[in-house]
Amino acid sequence: MAVAIAATWSTVLAGAGRAEPTPLPVQPVLPPGVPPAQPQFDPAFYDPPADVIAAKQAGEIIAAREVHLGFEAVLPINVDAWQLSFRSTDHLDRPIAAVTTVMKPRGGDGGQPWNLLSYQFATDTSGPRYCSPSYVLQLGAIPPPLIGSLLVGTEFLLPITAAGAGWVVNMPDFDGPNMAFGAGPLNGRITLDSIRAAENFVPLGLSGVATKVALAGYSGGAIPSGHAAELHPSYAPELDIVGVVEGGIPADLRAMVKLANGNLASGLLLSGILGARREYAELAAYLDQHMSPALKTLDSVKSGLCYLYSLPVLPFLPYEQMFDIADPFHGPVPDRVFDELRMGHAVPRAPMFMFNANPDWVVPIDSVNRLVDYYCSDPEARVVYTRDHFSEHITAEYVAVAQELVWLKDRFDGVPMTAGCEIRDEGSMLLDPASWPAWLQSAGTLLAAATQQPIGQR
């Protein structure tokens, strides 16, 4: 259980650029040696009363606290960091609470406005809420390899590098209070509202809606990133999103299910389906009607596990053997829900850097190609799309890091990206010499982090 601590006070703007500043308590960091509470034991922060949530606007901060971050929860990271509880909305526009973790580079801003990178981790689980970044990233939490949140732990290297570049970083728990992994429209809304909350949290020193914002995420993290990019013009048009990076792109969940049927990724895709049902009541009722007793039992097991331990549950599963109908993912209910979950309902206004391994054993490349074709049918779209032919789904994430950093820096620096689409077929993104200095930058930042040096001083 969290230790009760007296709150310090800071001014937090309470309405996503649409309300007057309201003083809210910012709880100080936990004393040394006191571990952070898991979300289920911290309802005051994670699950505020419904009337409190309903009284807020989308993106409005409900509570804030200072935290210490740690790589793999054991190596302290020398940055300033906080967590924000804020109001968002589900796909039916009902108010919900969500949480994000924000970190600010140490040192001044060098006289320049801070940029904001929103990084969406590949949580890849519909398991307990302690699988989420807000718990896993905290110093003193149960280390990610032990609880199974392996990807959040390893992917933290990119946000640390971003902080080293002098960018403020936002890291939302985009799966929401019910861990609805795979529910893209919900994930995208929470991501956009977390950016609103970050922009209006005064200690971050951002410029409100004038802040330059970029988004990035891979695989499970590309779900919220891609949906947020499509929702941006209609849901949060005031945000100045200057670029979106997404890789290993789950453009079409049903196409992924077809590819995964009977292969190593079948358990992962099933987690996405079972996670999405928590947001879509009609899908939950449909699955409950047709799931076999064995699958219901295994579902209860998966629901208690984070990614690393959930993935081995039901690998190589032939889906048709786990339902009482031959084709469980076609029919009026799954057709409607899968259509809502796919990307390609709107063309992003922000510049896009999209990449994917070819071939990819998790994401069918044809579904990504179709998404790019749809975006590029709009003459105002700005898209760079790279297919990496020497990588597969896991390795592509890491070989692309330097190109991501270079592209994001160009967007923050105002380098223009003209309308149109550029499609590249590369042997390996790792071999791009223009990105090699970014590898050195990343290595320097990680060395500084490992030796407890301040991260991001300008």
Secondary structure as GFF3:
##gff-version 3
##sequence-region A 1 458
A	DSSP	beta_strand	8	13	.	.	.	ID=ss1
A	DSSP	beta_strand	21	27	.	.	.	ID=ss2
A	DSSP	three_ten_helix	39	41	.	.	.	ID=ss3
A	DSSP	alpha_helix	43	46	.	.	.	ID=ss4
A	DSSP	alpha_helix	50	54	.	.	.	ID=ss5
A	DSSP	beta_strand	61	66	.	.	.	ID=ss6
A	DSSP	beta_strand	70	71	.	.	.	ID=ss7
A	DSSP	beta_strand	75	76	.	.	.	ID=ss8
A	DSSP	beta_strand	80	89	.	.	.	ID=ss9
A	DSSP	beta_strand	95	104	.	.	.	ID=ss10
A	DSSP	beta_strand	116	120	.	.	.	ID=ss11
A	DSSP	three_ten_helix	129	131	.	.	.	ID=ss12
A	DSSP	alpha_helix	133	136	.	.	.	ID=ss13
A	DSSP	alpha_helix	144	147	.	.	.	ID=ss14
A	DSSP	alpha_helix	150	155	.	.	.	ID=ss15
A	DSSP	alpha_helix	157	164	.	.	.	ID=ss16
A	DSSP	beta_strand	168	172	.	.	.	ID=ss17
A	DSSP	alpha_helix	184	199	.	.	.	ID=ss18
A	DSSP	three_ten_helix	202	204	.	.	.	ID=ss19
A	DSSP	three_ten_helix	208	210	.	.	.	ID=ss20
A	DSSP	beta_strand	212	218	.	.	.	ID=ss21
A	DSSP	three_ten_helix	219	221	.	.	.	ID=ss22
A	DSSP	alpha_helix	222	235	.	.	.	ID=ss23
A	DSSP	beta_strand	240	247	.	.	.	ID=ss24
A	DSSP	alpha_helix	253	260	.	.	.	ID=ss25
A	DSSP	alpha_helix	266	276	.	.	.	ID=ss26
A	DSSP	alpha_helix	281	290	.	.	.	ID=ss27
A	DSSP	alpha_helix	293	302	.	.	.	ID=ss28
A	DSSP	alpha_helix	307	310	.	.	.	ID=ss29
A	DSSP	three_ten_helix	319	322	.	.	.	ID=ss30
A	DSSP	alpha_helix	332	341	.	.	.	ID=ss31
A	DSSP	beta_strand	352	357	.	.	.	ID=ss32
A	DSSP	alpha_helix	365	376	.	.	.	ID=ss33
A	DSSP	beta_strand	382	388	.	.	.	ID=ss34
A	DSSP	alpha_helix	393	399	.	.	.	ID=ss35
A	DSSP	alpha_helix	401	412	.	.	.	ID=ss36
A	DSSP	beta_strand	420	426	.	.	.	ID=ss37
A	DSSP	three_ten_helix	429	431	.	.	.	ID=ss38
A	DSSP	three_ten_helix	433	435	.	.	.	ID=ss39
A	DSSP	alpha_helix	436	450	.	.	.	ID=ss40
###
